[in-house]
Amino acid sequence: MNADQFKAINKKIDQYSDQVIDIQRKITAIPALSSVNGGQGEHEKAKVIQSMLETLKYDSLENIVAPDDTVESGGRPNLIFRWKGQSSEKTIWIMAHMDVVPPGELGEWDSDPYEVVVKDGKIYGRGTEDNQQAIVSSILAIKALQEEGAVPAYDIGLAFVADEETGSFFGIKHVIKEQPNLFKPHDLIFIPDAGDAEGVEIEVAEKSIIWIKVTTKGKMTHGSTPASGANAHKAGAHLIVKMEALYAIFDKNDPLYNPPISTFEPTQKEANVPNVNTIPGQDVFYFDCRVLPDYDLAEIKAQIRTWADEIETQFGVSIDLSYPQEETAPPATAADAPAAEALKLAIKEVTGKTAKTIGIGGGTVAAVFRHAGLPAVCWCTLDDTLHAPNEYSKIDNALSDAKVFAHVFLQK
């Protein structure tokens, strides 16, 4: 890598603050919501982003449309940008998603979620951090290289996809299905959709996820005559207490993850009877379990079923267990995978910080790549305001991330 050239690229990126704001302003104004969330998808937003990509030099730019008759355009766009480097031995990919989540309760926002407000170096608006910062930083990294006459060491690919927030069925899953050879195992795949405020955490592994819906059916009766009925709420509560023992049974510890253990937590509780003096005949609650990859989810399901059977006998109820979400963790990306090592080097050169690989409890779209045998890593610098009211992206984070990506593009 030419050190003087990279310094010039960094200096160029430092001049892009206004462009960060301009891009964010244009794409925030377009609510790219799936029909599940009451929107019309990413069609209009993709047109604006494509026009931005067309200002860059590229060797190919295509739109892989996933048919979707629930939106007016009839499809969900997935933009694939390619720029050839000095070698086509591999491709350096950055994948970001164009869709956003709904703003939620508007009264919680200090401004219109779809109208950018810039204050104290922060750009406020729905989607500015999740995942538009990644779109901005990757575009500006390429722009800076091209303006300085630099050619990347390897081919560069940008994949700006649909539907990440509602399952990726019309997004990266569709892209991989339609073009299974687009991404290759030796490619470097970066997903700037998870990170930390210091920009030092590189996510390479995820826990398995299982959501459990517990439906307990008993017999409704008056609160003063409990023996005449079967209290579904009480029986369900006893099962919740029994399930605390999951922590002791599945107790392995892996410091790669934070927290380093499997977690088993009761979360949502559906309403049962509307009045105090009636014993409920049905009760429904949920568990959210994030499980280290060491364990087979079938083991956990079997243990809970055993306890449910015991509760059924004890309280004269029936308990149904269903699983709204069940995702076995894919094989982890190796901590020393080329993508992780390239990031560590770039982060050190750009920020002076030492990055580390981690595992997380939440699911990311990186799992789609890993299940396909593609070693993706998640990284970016963010304050983690995604999905919250008053979501924001720091201008400095977008510029710093652009510098890191530029460094990765130039590494041989």
Secondary structure as UniProt FT lines:
FT   HELIX           3..14
FT   HELIX           17..28
FT   HELIX           35..37
FT   TURN            41..42
FT   HELIX           43..53
FT   TURN            54..55
FT   STRAND          60..63
FT   STRAND          66..67
FT   TURN            69..70
FT   TURN            72..73
FT   STRAND          75..76
FT   STRAND          79..83
FT   STRAND          87..97
FT   HELIX           106..108
FT   TURN            113..114
FT   STRAND          117..119
FT   TURN            120..121
FT   STRAND          122..124
FT   TURN            126..127
FT   HELIX           128..132
FT   HELIX           133..147
FT   TURN            148..149
FT   STRAND          154..161
FT   HELIX           164..166
FT   TURN            169..171
FT   HELIX           172..178
FT   TURN            180..181
FT   TURN            185..186
FT   STRAND          188..191
FT   TURN            197..198
FT   STRAND          201..206
FT   STRAND          208..217
FT   STRAND          221..222
FT   TURN            223..224
FT   HELIX           226..228
FT   HELIX           232..243
FT   TURN            244..245
FT   HELIX           246..249
FT   TURN            255..256
FT   STRAND          263..269
FT   TURN            276..277
FT   STRAND          278..279
FT   STRAND          282..291
FT   TURN            293..294
FT   HELIX           297..315
FT   STRAND          318..327
FT   TURN            335..336
FT   HELIX           338..351
FT   STRAND          356..360
FT   HELIX           366..371
FT   TURN            372..373
FT   STRAND          376..378
FT   TURN            386..387
FT   TURN            389..390
FT   STRAND          392..394
FT   HELIX           395..410
//
